[in-house]
Amino acid sequence: MHNIKAIYRRELKAIFNSPMGYIFLVIFALINGYFFTNTFFLINQSDMRALFSVVPLIFLFFIPAVTMGLIAKEKNVGTIEVISTMPVKEYEFVIGKYLAGLTLIVVGLMFTLVHFFTLIRVGTNIDYGALLCGYFGLFLLGAFYAAVGVFSSSISENQVISFIVGIAIVITFFLMDKMLMFVPPSLTGFIQYISVDYHLASISKGVIDSRNLVYFGSMIAMFLIFTVRTIEIRKWR
């Protein structure tokens, strides 16, 4: 646990000591603010549906960009070789990096709370349960994509390659339930279940099913395990 905290603090300090972390957050906040205010003052549109529908699309590019350098930069400058000689286990290294990236994503989501409080201030008949479930779904989605991003960052020392691979993976999971018409009927149920948008839509409606939690937990664990194995293979090579 001590090693995880040390790596987490080191990475978080690196993120917020550089302008890139702030640039990502400002761009994220501006895009979300635009889509929220674009429909907020329309009749019967004073809710956060527009925001909750656009954030998953922004995440497709925002999270791979945030996470692409978490491990790739360590490989590029050679510090990962130094870390491998220290008494730090691979899973501690990966979890510390992952939590730092997830923290930045959570901070980005916190920036959207200004829209939440605006809605509370001027809205009527607000479904607080649906709003909280919507944010919970976005958090789980961000956690899932962050795990994918950490894995993508571990497979190459080139951050651009990690970024492209990360986008390719998250877009694949995002589009799966939209391609069911091209899938044999025998595979439809399986493809739909592993589609991230299928589970996110369920949570956003205010329904938190154990199957959704198991899905996100399993996917996060799977990609973190893939990342640990990737680093272990490189170490033994």
VENFENDA-V313878 format. One record per residue. N is the residue number from 1. RES is the residue in three letters. SS is DSSP state (A for helix, B for strand, O for the rest). Layout:
N & RES & SS
N & RES & SS
//
This chain:
1 & MET & O
2 & HIS & A
3 & ASN & A
4 & ILE & A
5 & LYS & A
6 & ALA & A
7 & ILE & A
8 & TYR & A
9 & ARG & A
10 & ARG & A
11 & GLU & A
12 & LEU & A
13 & LYS & A
14 & ALA & A
15 & ILE & A
16 & PHE & A
17 & ASN & O
18 & SER & O
19 & PRO & A
20 & MET & A
21 & GLY & A
22 & TYR & A
23 & ILE & A
24 & PHE & A
25 & LEU & A
26 & VAL & A
27 & ILE & A
28 & PHE & A
29 & ALA & A
30 & LEU & A
31 & ILE & A
32 & ASN & A
33 & GLY & A
34 & TYR & A
35 & PHE & A
36 & PHE & A
37 & THR & A
38 & ASN & A
39 & THR & A
40 & PHE & A
41 & PHE & O
42 & LEU & O
43 & ILE & O
44 & ASN & O
45 & GLN & O
46 & SER & O
47 & ASP & O
48 & MET & O
49 & ARG & A
50 & ALA & A
51 & LEU & A
52 & PHE & A
53 & SER & A
54 & VAL & A
55 & VAL & A
56 & PRO & A
57 & LEU & A
58 & ILE & A
59 & PHE & A
60 & LEU & A
61 & PHE & A
62 & PHE & A
63 & ILE & A
64 & PRO & A
65 & ALA & A
66 & VAL & A
67 & THR & A
68 & MET & O
69 & GLY & O
70 & LEU & O
71 & ILE & O
72 & ALA & A
73 & LYS & A
74 & GLU & A
75 & LYS & A
76 & ASN & A
77 & VAL & A
78 & GLY & O
79 & THR & A
80 & ILE & A
81 & GLU & A
82 & VAL & A
83 & ILE & A
84 & SER & A
85 & THR & O
86 & MET & O
87 & PRO & O
88 & VAL & O
89 & LYS & O
90 & GLU & A
91 & TYR & A
92 & GLU & A
93 & PHE & A
94 & VAL & A
95 & ILE & A
96 & GLY & A
97 & LYS & A
98 & TYR & A
99 & LEU & A
100 & ALA & A
101 & GLY & A
102 & LEU & A
103 & THR & A
104 & LEU & A
105 & ILE & A
106 & VAL & A
107 & VAL & A
108 & GLY & A
109 & LEU & A
110 & MET & A
111 & PHE & A
112 & THR & O
113 & LEU & A
114 & VAL & A
115 & HIS & A
116 & PHE & A
117 & PHE & A
118 & THR & A
119 & LEU & A
120 & ILE & A
121 & ARG & A
122 & VAL & A
123 & GLY & O
124 & THR & O
125 & ASN & O
126 & ILE & O
127 & ASP & O
128 & TYR & A
129 & GLY & A
130 & ALA & A
131 & LEU & A
132 & LEU & A
133 & CYS & A
134 & GLY & A
135 & TYR & A
136 & PHE & A
137 & GLY & A
138 & LEU & A
139 & PHE & A
140 & LEU & A
141 & LEU & A
142 & GLY & A
143 & ALA & A
144 & PHE & A
145 & TYR & A
146 & ALA & A
147 & ALA & A
148 & VAL & A
149 & GLY & A
150 & VAL & A
151 & PHE & A
152 & SER & A
153 & SER & A
154 & SER & A
155 & ILE & O
156 & SER & O
157 & GLU & O
158 & ASN & O
159 & GLN & A
160 & VAL & A
161 & ILE & A
162 & SER & A
163 & PHE & A
164 & ILE & A
165 & VAL & A
166 & GLY & A
167 & ILE & A
168 & ALA & A
169 & ILE & A
170 & VAL & A
171 & ILE & A
172 & THR & A
173 & PHE & A
174 & PHE & A
175 & LEU & A
176 & MET & A
177 & ASP & A
178 & LYS & A
179 & MET & O
180 & LEU & A
181 & MET & A
182 & PHE & A
183 & VAL & O
184 & PRO & O
185 & PRO & A
186 & SER & A
187 & LEU & A
188 & THR & A
189 & GLY & A
190 & PHE & A
191 & ILE & A
192 & GLN & A
193 & TYR & A
194 & ILE & A
195 & SER & O
196 & VAL & A
197 & ASP & A
198 & TYR & A
199 & HIS & A
200 & LEU & A
201 & ALA & A
202 & SER & A
203 & ILE & A
204 & SER & A
205 & LYS & O
206 & GLY & O
207 & VAL & O
208 & ILE & O
209 & ASP & O
210 & SER & A
211 & ARG & A
212 & ASN & A
213 & LEU & A
214 & VAL & A
215 & TYR & A
216 & PHE & A
217 & GLY & A
218 & SER & A
219 & MET & A
220 & ILE & A
221 & ALA & A
222 & MET & A
223 & PHE & A
224 & LEU & A
225 & ILE & A
226 & PHE & A
227 & THR & A
228 & VAL & A
229 & ARG & A
230 & THR & A
231 & ILE & A
232 & GLU & A
233 & ILE & A
234 & ARG & A
235 & LYS & A
236 & TRP & A
237 & ARG & O
//
